[in-house]
Amino acid sequence: MRKGEVEHPGRVDEKCRGAERDRIYVRKKTGMLRGAALMGAAMLISKTLGTMQKIPLQNIAGDRVFGIYNAVYPLYQLLLVMVTAGIPVAVSLLVAEREAAGDGGGARRVLRASSWLLFGSGAIGFALLWLNADRIALWMGDSATAPAVRTASLALWVAPVMAALRGYFQGQGDMLPSAVSQLSEQTVRVGGMLIMLAVGWHYGWSDAKLAAGATSGSAIGGAAGLAVIAGYWMLRERGNSGYSYEGNGDGMTAESGMEHTKTRARDRLEGDGLLALMKRLSMLAVPVTLGALAVPALGVVDAFTVPRLLRGTGVSQAEAMSLFGLYSRGQPLVQLVVMVAGAMGAALVPALAAARVRGDEAVMRQQAAFVLRVAWGLGAAAALGLALLAEPINVMLYADDAGTRTFALVGCTALAGTVSAIAAAVLQGLGAVSAPALFMLAAAALKAAFNAALVPAYGTAGAACAGIAALTAAALLGTGAVRRAAGAALPARRAAGIGLALAVMAAVLVLAERGGAPLLGLALPPRAAASALALGGTALGGALFAAAVLRFGGVTARELRALPGGDALAARLRRWRLLPAAE
């Protein structure tokens, strides 16, 4: 514009509108990142609570009740996944589509359709479990599981509708209601379970009633989670009169602009009746549901095979379920390790996806190879630590050393579980979404076959070995898929560095257990001594492994610098002399 010339008012307005659009975009992007972080943190806390609550369950109620819970809960989880897994994603997609068009009424129609769909599906699932509880108990090999199956089924009245509301809020870009609901559900679930166990223990309930009380926590927690998110929804609807929520974290804004677009969207959506929306939601949910089924499938395989196969060896149904409880002792820690590994892998997905979109094959190959090496190294360290410290960890968590050999074998599955979790995240970043689910479903089929072959001869140790074999097959398949998709390779020198670090860690843990256990036993009560050895050994072994990996070249400074904040980390490690000077 020349000096002295007055800018046309229309241009000024256009610039203002452009600046406002930029500010709205930045606010929305920031809100999405914060929302994703909030949901990630809520999910991590919830899963940790859900995993670790099994320990007080066993401490209070014993191994048979623990076994019943671990047999029934995967079945409930599988049915819940079938009913709800993909719907929140589908609802969020359709709600986001309606909100983007400024059609709040259409978004509410999606919520109404999904609520009816999920309520009906939940009711069918409830009927299947409640009416067939005795038959399911017969299939599991212990009649005491029937009351637990029935109380677990009660959660199917509330959890599906809660899932629909979570998807609705996520579609609006507002993650806070879902996060608060998730934390409320899990906290109340654990609290409710512990209260029921305390009441049952006080009044001398049978093992069947104690297990039913424990599984009722799912319904109690689900009701609390539904109440919380329904409260958010009612407040939102009450304040929504004449307004449209943008979902950017800044509150309500009056509807304005885009009237032609809104009118067209409404005209198109008026034809979307409840049945049509239900059909579309179902079609969108199928791929996610199939992928999610792989997670509880292994637990269901164990629940329906291990107790029955143990009974075939001549033990009573009560003893068989107690043995199944002993077999389940190591699973919470393995699940915790795999969960943390999955979270680490998920953090790497955006960088891999960005490299794939850019077509930067060198970066994609380098990052995929690094992640695979870290997966095998961390998984091996976790498995080795759980196996070598099995006895003190067993005593620390469960007050005795019963089933320590099986505990150690179950701990070894941490290697394959970690690799599978991280490989699944990498494959997702590379665009291969369905492959990890297929690998885990194949592992479930292998687990059933290996259980049938090994449990009659070797008992719960055979079931643990079956898990190692089946999960290792899935881990190898996942690793091979990553190598093919990204061209990633595992250099022998880096692998040797990790192997040396594992050897150092193993030697120190063996010496610590053999030398420290007698000394601690003289100074502390048995459980306190075991706790000191388990926690001290875990900290010492982890620190030595990390230091040895760096010193022996398992991870290089160049690879660390490629990570977010890696420059500062590499510089600090060099000052601490943990990285070789040559790097």
Secondary structure, 3 states (H helix, E strand, C coil): CCCCCCCCHHHHHHHHHHHHHHHHHHHHHHHHHHHHHHHHHHHHHHHHHHHHCHHHHHHHHCHHHHHHHHHHHHHHHHHHHHHHCCHHHHHHHHHHHHHHCCCHHHHHHHHHHHHHHHHHHHHHHHHHHHHCHHHHHHHHCCCCHHHHHHHHHHHHHCHHHHHHHHHHHHHCCCCHHHHHHHHHHHHHHHHHHHHHHHHHHHCCCCHHHHHHHHHHHHHHHHHHHHHHHHHHHHHHHHCCCCEEECCCCCCEEECCCCHHHHHHHHHHHCCCCHHHHHHHHHHHHHHHHHHHHHHHHHHHHHHHHHHHHHHCCCCCHHHHHHHHHHHCCCHHHHHHHHHHHHHHHHHHHHHHHHHHHHCCHHHHHHHHHHHHHHHHHHHHHHHHHHHHCHHHHHHHHHCCCCCHHHHHHHHCHHHHHHHHHHHHHHHHHCCCCCHHHHHHHHHHHHHHHHHHHHHHHHHHHHHHHHHHHHHHHHHHHHHHHHHHHHCCCCCHHHHHHHHHHHHHHHHHHHHHHHHHHHHHHHHCCHHHHHHHHHHHHHHHHHHHHHHHHHHCCCCCHHHHHCCCCHHHHHHHHHHCCCCCCCC
